[in-house]
Amino acid sequence: MIDQFKLLISDDCDQATIKQLKQLAISYGFAVVNSLDELNDNDSKLAIFTLNKNHLCLNLMLDDRRHHLTFDFIEGELAFRTKRVSKSNESIAKAIGCKPNFRPKVLDATAGMGRDALIMATLGCQVLMQERNLAVFLLLEDALNRFRLVDSQMSELMSLGFNDSNKVMINEPIDVIYLDPMFPQRKKSALVKKEMRLFKLLVGDDPDADNLLTQSINYFKKQNLAGRVVVKRPVSAPHLNEMKPNHQIRSKNHRYDIYLVIS
Ligand SMILES: C[S@@+](CC[C@H](N)C(=O)[O-])C[C@H]1O[C@@H](n2cnc3c(N)ncnc32)[C@H](O)[C@@H]1O
């Protein structure tokens, strides 16, 4: 897991970029550097934020090379997928309980790159995201801000908080808590997409994931609400907290374990 961050403000940055980066440095106490040379393979815990063409990027070392990580909802594979999203072709729709005249309000308690959240919002659900990793939160907030400029209707369905869901659950009524914690990677690294390897390098594992399931179930019980907790897992992964779900939905690469809480 990477836990040191700096900001690059190089000589060729324009005034708007400098202002935005300085604001980030002040808000989060990041040190400022003037060149990416500070990033070398001895600094496996350090990553450097830059702004490239209005996209916040995180520069980090992988396999002795520099790479950058940025999140985006407007272009690329994910945006393409959203164009074809429908209740019938997304197993997540069934998992979270979308019905012809009902779209659940979802707390995505492990927001990550916001991909699942975007799919749920595209299905018409209101999605409240929580992310506890600072760098992931900032990259996601940046993607969401850019998205707001081009699709206000969709982005209105999505909100984001910088919280640890193990400590803070939501205060307002919701129908579904969606969990997708990190899972130890078992495939050979060459087979895993570079973006996923960079993400894994940044976040590490989520060793406290079992607790999230208990917390989520308790949220509904304490509020005396009926609801469901949906856990996304790799197909052959054990159940979170060794708890058998009420239902399972399997797709090609994933499994959704569904826990129903009756008030
Ligand atoms: C596998 S990723 C989620 C991917 C996400 N579903 C997507 O579609 O992009 C897991 C994310 O959950 C975050 N996370 C894990 N436990 C958390 C917690 N207790 N509170 C908030 N975020 C958490 C991690 O920091 C990581 O960014």
Ligand as a Chemical Component Dictionary entry (heavy atoms), coordinates in Angstrom:
data_LIG
# 
_chem_comp.id                   LIG 
_chem_comp.type                 NON-POLYMER 
_chem_comp.pdbx_formal_charge   0 
_chem_comp.three_letter_code    LIG 
# 
loop_
_chem_comp_atom.comp_id 
_chem_comp_atom.atom_id 
_chem_comp_atom.alt_atom_id 
_chem_comp_atom.type_symbol 
_chem_comp_atom.charge 
_chem_comp_atom.model_Cartn_x 
_chem_comp_atom.model_Cartn_y 
_chem_comp_atom.model_Cartn_z 
_chem_comp_atom.pdbx_ordinal 
LIG C1  C1  C 0  -12.133 -3.620 -5.117 1  
LIG S1  S1  S 1  -12.190 -1.899 -4.804 2  
LIG C2  C2  C 0  -13.844 -1.498 -5.208 3  
LIG C3  C3  C 0  -14.049 -1.394 -6.676 4  
LIG C4  C4  C 0  -15.392 -0.768 -7.029 5  
LIG N1  N1  N 0  -16.477 -1.655 -6.730 6  
LIG C5  C5  C 0  -15.431 -0.352 -8.472 7  
LIG O1  O1  O 0  -16.331 -0.802 -9.189 8  
LIG O2  O2  O -1 -14.574 0.441  -8.905 9  
LIG C6  C6  C 0  -12.235 -1.780 -3.062 10 
LIG C7  C7  C 0  -12.215 -0.352 -2.562 11 
LIG O3  O3  O 0  -12.870 -0.310 -1.304 12 
LIG C8  C8  C 0  -12.184 0.556  -0.455 13 
LIG N2  N2  N 0  -12.527 0.159  0.925  14 
LIG C9  C9  C 0  -12.284 -1.028 1.525  15 
LIG N3  N3  N 0  -12.763 -1.042 2.781  16 
LIG C10 C10 C 0  -13.349 0.164  2.968  17 
LIG C11 C11 C 0  -14.028 0.758  4.062  18 
LIG N4  N4  N 0  -14.165 0.119  5.233  19 
LIG N5  N5  N 0  -14.516 2.012  3.926  20 
LIG C12 C12 C 0  -14.374 2.685  2.752  21 
LIG N6  N6  N 0  -13.716 2.177  1.676  22 
LIG C13 C13 C 0  -13.221 0.936  1.774  23 
LIG C14 C14 C 0  -10.728 0.326  -0.793 24 
LIG O4  O4  O 0  -9.924  1.427  -0.370 25 
LIG C15 C15 C 0  -10.801 0.191  -2.313 26 
LIG O5  O5  O 0  -10.669 1.449  -2.945 27 
# 
loop_
_chem_comp_bond.comp_id 
_chem_comp_bond.atom_id_1 
_chem_comp_bond.atom_id_2 
_chem_comp_bond.value_order 
_chem_comp_bond.pdbx_ordinal 
LIG C1  S1  SING 1  
LIG S1  C2  SING 2  
LIG S1  C6  SING 3  
LIG C2  C3  SING 4  
LIG C3  C4  SING 5  
LIG C4  N1  SING 6  
LIG C4  C5  SING 7  
LIG C5  O1  DOUB 8  
LIG C5  O2  SING 9  
LIG C6  C7  SING 10 
LIG C7  O3  SING 11 
LIG C7  C15 SING 12 
LIG O3  C8  SING 13 
LIG C8  N2  SING 14 
LIG C8  C14 SING 15 
LIG N2  C9  SING 16 
LIG N2  C13 SING 17 
LIG C9  N3  DOUB 18 
LIG N3  C10 SING 19 
LIG C10 C11 SING 20 
LIG C10 C13 DOUB 21 
LIG C11 N4  SING 22 
LIG C11 N5  DOUB 23 
LIG N5  C12 SING 24 
LIG C12 N6  DOUB 25 
LIG N6  C13 SING 26 
LIG C14 O4  SING 27 
LIG C14 C15 SING 28 
LIG C15 O5  SING 29 
# 
